[in-house]
Amino acid sequence: MLLLGARTWQALSRFWDGTGLLHMMRGEWYDSVSCLVAFSRSAKATRPAEVLEFRHTLVRLMRCRVLIPLRVQSVLSWDFD
């Protein structure tokens, strides 16, 4: 019984470590996108169309980065019987 408790504690510890790392990664992605949008602000006066296209592309790429793992998760949960 002691072994089962230790293994359960280890699995739970790994789960929370992974969850914390995912939240940290999410924050890093948010910071990098925020910086890119802020850096493009100075060029908005001279090239507004290109800046708008860049920002839209950036948002679409970040959205794909979020949606792809969700799609993979839904495919893995399909029942193929």
N, C-alpha and C positions, 0 to 999 in steps of 0.2 A: 504494500500500500504506500509505503514511503517513496518507492521508486516512481510510482504513478503520480504522486503529488509533485515530485521534483521535475518530472518530465512535463507535466501540465504547467508548472510555474515557468519553466524554460520556454515553452511554446508561447505562453502569454507574454512573457518578457520580449521575445522576438517580434511578436505581433505589434506591441506598442512601440518598439524601437523602429520598426518599418513604418508605422503610421506617422511617427514624429519626423522621420526622414522625408516622407512624402510631403508633409506640410512645409518643411523647410525648402524642398525643391520647388513647390508651388509658389512660395514667397519669392524665391530667386527668379523664377520666370516672370512673375508680376513686376518685380523691380527692374528687370532688363527691358521689358516692354515699356514701362513707364519712362525709363531713360531714353529709349529710342524715340518715343513720341516727343519728349521734351527737347531732344537734340534736333528734331526736325522742325521745331517751332521757328527757329531763326530763318529757315529757308522758305517758310510759308509766304512771306511777303514777295519774294522774287519768283518762286515757282509753285503757285498754289495747286495746280493740277497734279503735278508730280508728287507733292507732299500728300495730297489726299489719296492718291493711288497707293503710295507707300504705306500709309496708315491703314487703309482698308486691307491691303495684302497682309500686313503684319497681324491684324486682328483675325483674318481668316486662317492664317497659319497657326496661331495660338488656339483657335477654336478646333482645328483639326487635331492638334496635339492633345487636346482634352477628349475629343470624341472618339478617336481611334481606339484607345484602350477600352472604352465603354462598348464599342462595337465588337471587339474581340471577345470581351466578356459575354456578350449576348450570344455570339456564335458558339462559344464553348459550352454554353448552357442548353443548347438545342438537344432535343431527344431524337436520335436518328433511327429509332426502332420502327 
